[in-house]
Amino acid sequence: MNGAVDPRRRVPRTDVLLADPRLAAAGATLGRARLRAVVGDVQDRARRGEIPPEQVLAVALAELPDTAALRPVLNATGVVLHTNLGRAPLSTAAVNAVVAAAGHTDVELDLRTGRRARRGRGALAALASAVPAAGAVHVVNNGAAALALVATVLAGGGREIVVSRGELVEIGDGFRLPDLLTSTGARLREVGTTNRTSLADYAAALGPQTAFLLKVHPSNFVVRGFTAAVPVGALAGLGVPVVADIGSGLLAPDALLPAEPDAATALRAGATLVTASGDKLLGGPQAGLLLGDTELVERLRRHPLARALRVDKLTLAALEATLTGPETPTWRALRATSGALRLRTERLRDQLAAAGLKTEVVAAAAVVGGGGAPEVTLESWALALPETYAAPLRRGEPPVIGRLERGRLLLDLRCVPAEYDDAVRAAVLRVPGPWREN
Ligand SMILES: *Cc1c(COP(=O)(O)O)cnc(C)c1O
């Protein structure tokens, strides 16, 4: 090492660092173990030569989380529903509802009569009134749980679910709907081919073992070219229950996303039951929505498995507030105009330039993400930074997550609430110098 003093010797000792009053104060809210872990990680990086030893304290302070649990991050990826970032962010109304419900709450008590009441009746009523075509509604833990419940109740014990080979979807992280369905004891009766399935294919598969026809929306891919699929309306004519897994959670058609199915349309077309997620396009908490035939929903609700899939009071509070409250952050992110985003990004660039950091504003394409609409791109703008900014921004407080594209880090403000633009600017300026260049 050119005969210089080994920099590892200059890394400050743990007890010296922990004596800093700011770190000590953080220990009081985060817990001692968490604080030591953050400090230890920064010391290790300094020992490996990734940061200068004299910056260990500053970096540790910058990287200290504000909370003891999951950390809030700024989503500058341009992916509106990012599964790794928790999909839909809750609206302020939903956040307030969650905070209010965190203590004791009337989740199963009627305050007027003093009697036990239907759990989450406010959320269920809000969902029912949002989709009048549904005879009844139920809410479980997530979309996968909704499917598992209906498969168990209608097809458990070896009965058949008839489904197109073009709709056997992997939802992510290695989880596949066919495996989920068969794990309940149901059998799959696959019909058609990857690209083409006809009404006759479904009709030919029906028999005494048929439990229901399943129509799955391919929410994360498209099949293009020589294709054919059968709409819910035609399936409904076959005289067997039709379950439509629409995935995204749109309750009514959305002109912005014309290819996305919605619950009201599927039910009006004759679906017996619709299943959907709460934290995709609906913009609410993780939940599985079940809407449709009154008698079937009652059977689902009464099945023993329903208790294992039940949602907690926080979810019910957030869902009710999402359904009754103002437009969600997801709705707003999808509709942010290219012009407004460009102005915000240029302002950020100009402020960074005034602070001595030269950056560029580039046209970018945002996407809906894991929640649906794989074909839709949203015209957007991004601030382009050197790739080396990615790690320090991700480790900062608040963490800012961008998107790497062709050797650059792009920060797309579409999913960053405008009141956080200053936080993004400050985070970029906090990235310490020495490792900017390497
Ligand atoms: C997302 C999705 C699911 C799984 O829903 P989760 O809420 O993630 O469990 C199932 N089916 C479709 C079509 C989906 O898009």
PDBQT file of the ligand as one rigid body, heavy atoms in Angstrom, charges set to zero:
ROOT
HETATM    1  C1  LIG A 501     -50.892 -10.345  -8.216  1.00  0.00    +0.000 C 
HETATM    2  C2  LIG A 501     -51.740 -11.453  -8.694  1.00  0.00    +0.000 A 
HETATM    3  C3  LIG A 501     -52.047 -12.524  -7.863  1.00  0.00    +0.000 A 
HETATM    4  C4  LIG A 501     -51.493 -12.650  -6.468  1.00  0.00    +0.000 C 
HETATM    5  O1  LIG A 501     -52.012 -11.671  -5.640  1.00  0.00    +0.000 OA
HETATM    6  P1  LIG A 501     -51.250 -11.314  -4.255  1.00  0.00    +0.000 P 
HETATM    7  O2  LIG A 501     -52.110 -10.254  -3.670  1.00  0.00    +0.000 OA
HETATM    8  O3  LIG A 501     -49.891 -10.892  -4.625  1.00  0.00    +0.000 OA
HETATM    9  O4  LIG A 501     -51.253 -12.564  -3.445  1.00  0.00    +0.000 OA
HETATM   10  C5  LIG A 501     -52.853 -13.514  -8.355  1.00  0.00    +0.000 A 
HETATM   11  N1  LIG A 501     -53.348 -13.459  -9.607  1.00  0.00    +0.000 NA
HETATM   12  C6  LIG A 501     -53.081 -12.429 -10.434  1.00  0.00    +0.000 A 
HETATM   13  C7  LIG A 501     -53.679 -12.422 -11.787  1.00  0.00    +0.000 C 
HETATM   14  C8  LIG A 501     -52.270 -11.390 -10.010  1.00  0.00    +0.000 A 
HETATM   15  O5  LIG A 501     -51.998 -10.379 -10.830  1.00  0.00    +0.000 OA
ENDROOT
TORSDOF 0
